[in-house]
Amino acid sequence: MSLIPATILTGFLGSGKTTLLKRVLTEAHGQKIAVVENEFGEENIDNDILVSDTQENIIQMSNGCICCTIRDDLRATLADLAQKKRKGELEFERVVIETTGLADPGPVAQTFFMDDEVAEQYLLDSILTLVDAKHAAQQLNDRQEARRQVGFADQIFISKADLVSQEDVDALIHRLKHMNPRAPMRTVHFGEVALKEVFDLRGFNLNAKLDIDPDFLSVDDHDHGHEHHDHDHEHGEHCNHPSHQHGHDHGHHHHHDDDVKSFVYRADKPFDPAKLEDFLGAIVQVYGPKMLRYKGVLNMLGTDRKVIFQGVHQLMGSDLGPLWAEGEARSSKMVFIGIDLPRDILVQGLDQALV
């Protein structure tokens, strides 16, 4: 039986997760979707699209979709859904897990890798994060959970952009890209998103494509490359962009520096596999809780294939990818997204793992 694709939907309170979900569920796309809610909050899916509100935690919807609330834990709920699907009691093609506004998507994502029963039945497709443009600056300043959600994302949707100026939206995008340069971002209006931008994004596939916004990096390199102290601009440091400051209207320029940062590591020399494994193993032991997402396409000694690696917190995996093409420059490129990661230690350790 093929694996059931799963999508984790996370986002700031009031960012429109439920609006987006409702749209996905009611749109006539011919797909049957099971939605797992972390809790039925105030904002839950309206009863008018539900068939019956029974005591059972799984509710069939009028369009054949299913909604269920996590009764005990995610693992048990997913196992229960998969079992009912196998027995033909429920019909659905994919699962969307909606986390609460302040949830950390990390443990949810880890469930798909750590639990054998879940891993054998589901394929984690991507983490989508909804950001409310109107309240984003405040939420990013005040709440680490909001910053973590940005760092985890494979795709970011910015909602309520019509309520703020274009300048504010641009500043927000600039700030978000410092925290996560690998997630495509787009503004959405009232949850109107084409389904192809929501599902089957393969954000967790170990594939040979490392999605880092190249325009973002090249623009910033170009602007700041000749100032010696600013060469790390792409990594979210030394940035006095308007969105990073509080109260710049009042004359005092308080510099805002987000703790969720990304940095990109590149190397032309190949890695020594044993050294790299030892170093990365040690790093995730110590810093795993602060490492949100990391991903790389690596040039390894002893293989003619690209080595693809990625991880969430302490869990990492690697895989042999396609052959290096003839004449293709063999180089390694990695992106790390995390909270106050020790950039110097990482760079030094990676450098030392090169041949």
N, C-alpha and C positions, 0 to 999 in steps of 0.2 A: 504494500500500500504506500502511496507516495506521502511525503511529509506534508503536514498542514502548515502553510505559511502564517507567521504571527507578526503583528505590528504593535509596537508599544507607543501609545499616544500620551505625551506628557505636556506640561505647559503651565504657564503662570495662571493664578486664579483670575477668572474673568477674561481669559484670553480667547474664549470661544471654542474650547475643546468640544463641549456638548453640541454646539451649533454645527461644528464640522462633522461630528459623529452622526448627528441626526440626518445631515445631508447625505452622508455616505450610506446610511441605512435605508433612507427612503427613496434615494435615487433609483430609478428603474434600470439597473445595470445587469440584472439577471444573475447576480452573485449572491449566494447565501453566506452571511457573515455572522459569526458569533462574537458578541461583545462581552468582555469580562470587565466589570467595574470594580475598582478597588473598594469603593463603598458607594452606596447610593446617598449622595449628599443632597443639598437643597436643589442643586442644579440638575437633578438626574433627568433621564430621558422621559419625555412626557408620556403620560398614560394613554393619550389618544392614539399613539402608534403601537401600543401594546395590545395583545389580544386578551390576555387574562392576567390578573395580578394574583397569582396563587401563593401559597406558603412556600412552594418549591422555589429554590433560588435560581432556577432556569426558567426564563419566560419566553414563549414564542411570540414573535411579532407578526403583525398582519401581513407583512410582505415576505414572510418566511424566514426572516433573520431571527437570531436568538439573542437574548440578553441575560447575563447572569451576574450575580454579585458574589464576590469571594466570600465563601462561608467560613472556611477554616484557613487554608493558605493557598497561594497561587498554584503550587505544585499539585495539590489534591484536586483543585478545581479543573486544572488543565487535563489531568489524568481522567477525571470523571467525564469531561466533555469528549475526550478522544474515545473513551470506552463506549459512550452512548452513540457516537458516530459509527464506530465499528459494528455495533449491534443493530444499526439501522434505526435507532430510536430518535436520533436527531440528524438533521441534514444541514451541513454547512461546509464551506470550502476554505474559509480562512478565519483567523481569530484577530480581534483588535483588543488590546488590553489598555483600558484607560486608567491612568494613575491619578491619584488626588493631586491637587494643586501644589502641595509642598513635598510630594514624594521624590525620593531619589531613584531614578530609573535603574541604577546599577544592580541592586540585588534582583530586580525583576529580570534584567538581561542575563544575569548569571544563572538564574534558574534553568535557562535553556541549555547551558553548557554543563552544569554540575550534576543535574539530576538525570540519570540514565533513562528513566522511564519517559521523561519529557523530551529528552534529546532524540529518542528513538521515534517519536511521533510528530514532533514539531520542528520547523525551521524558522529561526528568528530572522525576519526580513529586515526590519529597520526600526530605529527610534525616531519618532517625529516630535518636534518640540514646537509648540505654539507660543509666540511672544506677543503680548499686548503692547502695541506701539505707544499708546497713551500713557501707560503706567510703567513701561519697561525701565526707564532710567532709574526711577525710584526703587522698583523691585530688585533690579540688578545691584543697586547700591546697598540696599538693606538686607537682602536675603541671599545667603550662600546657596540655598537650595535652587534658587532661580538660576544662578550662575552655573551650577552643576548641570542643570537640565540643558543649558545651552552647550556645555562641553560634551555632553553625551550624544548630541543629536547627529543623525545622518542627514536630516532634512529639517530646515527651519521655515516655519510659516509665520509671517508677521501680520497680525490682524489689527484692525482698528486704525490702519495707517491714514484713513481718510479724516481722522479726528486731529491729526497733527500736521505740521508743515512738512514739505518735502525735505527741507533742510534737516529737520529733526529725524526723519526716516533715514536719510543718508548717514547722519551721525550715528544712529543706532546700528545700522548695518556695518559701519566701519568698526564700531566697538565689538559687535558680535563676531566679526571676522577675526579680530585679535584673539578672541577666546576659542574660536573654532573655525579654522581656515578650510576644513574639509567638507563642511555641510553646505550644500546649495541653499540659498535663501530666496524666498519670494514673498511679496505682499499678497494677501488674500482678502477678498471682500466677502464678509458674512459667510465664511466657510465655503465659498464657491471654489472648489479645487477640483480639477480633473482627476479622476480616479487613478490615472496612470502616474500622477505625481504623488500618490499616497501609497499605492501597493506595488509589490514586486520591484522594490528599489535595490534589493540585494546589498544593503548597507553592511551586512555582516558576512557576506560571502568573502572567502579568502580569494580575491581575484587580483589580477595583475594590474588593475587600474588603481592608482592612489589618487583619490579626488582631493586635490588641494586647489583652491581657486588661483589659477596662475596669474590672472590679471592683478589680483590683490597683491600678491607677492612682488610682481615686477614693478608695479606702480610705486609701492613703498620703498623697494630697493633703490629705484631710480631717484626718488625724492631725497632720500636720506643717506644714500650709500657713501657720499663723499664727506660726511661729517663723522669723525671717528667714533664719537660716543653714541651715535644713533644707528649704528649698523645693525642693531638688533631690533629695529623697529617692527619687522615682520613678526617678532615673537612677543609683541604686546608690551614692550618696555619703552621707557622714555617717550610716552605719548601724551601730548597735551591737546589732543583733539577735543573740540567742544563737548562731545558727549561724555568725556571722561571727567568733566569738571562739575562740581556743584556750584551753583550760585554765581556763575561768571557774569551775570547781569549786575551783581551788586559790587563789582569792583574787586572782590578778593578771589583770586584764582586758586581755589583749592584743587590740587591735582588728584584725580581719582584713578587708582590703579587696581584693576580687578585681580583677584587671587586666582581665578581660573584663567590660565594662559595656555598658549600653544607655542611649540617651537618645532622647527623643521631641521632635521639633521641630514646632511648630504655627504657622501664620501665616494671617491673614485676607486680607491684601493679595495680589494675584496676583504670580506670578513673571514676570520678563522672561526669555523663553526663551533668548536669546543669553547673557545674563549668567549664568544658572543653569548652562548647558552649559559655559561657560568655567570657572566655579568648580568644578563637580563634576569636570570633566576634570582640572583641576589637582590637586584633592584626591586623586583615586585614583592619580595618578602618584606622589604623595609618600607617601600613607598606605595605598595599596591592600593591601599585605601584612598590615596590621593591621586592615583593615576586613573583618569576617567576612561579615555579611549586612546589607544596607540596603534599605529598601523605602519607597515613598511613594505617596500619592494626592495629586496636585498640581493647584492652581488656576493655570492658565497664561493669560497675556495672549494674546488673539488666537484662542482656541478656546472653543467652547461645550461641549467634552467634558472629562471628567476625564483627566488625564495620569497614567498609571501607570508608576512606574519602580522598578527593583530592581537589585541587583548582588551579586556575590560577588567579594571581593578587587578586582582592577583591572577586572573585566568588568562593565559595566553596560548595561542596555537600557531603552528606554522605549517606550510604546505609547499610542495613543489609546484611552481607555476609553469608557464610556457617557456620554451627555449629562448635564449637571447638570440635575436635576429642577427644575421650576418651583417657585419659593419655597424651594428648598434653599439653605442658607447655603454659599456657596462658600469653602472654606478648604483649606489644604494641611496634610497631616499626614505626617510622615516618622519612621521609626524607624531608628536606626543601632546596630549591635551590633559592637563591636570591642575591640581590645586597647589600653588607654590612649589612646583617641582624644582629639584636642585639641578638646574640646567648645567652648571659647571661639572658636577659629578657625572651626569649622564654623558655629556660631551667627552669628558676625559676617559670614562670607561669604554665608551664606544670607540674612541680613537685607539685605545689600547687593545681593543679586540680585532683591529684591522691587521692584515698580514704584514 
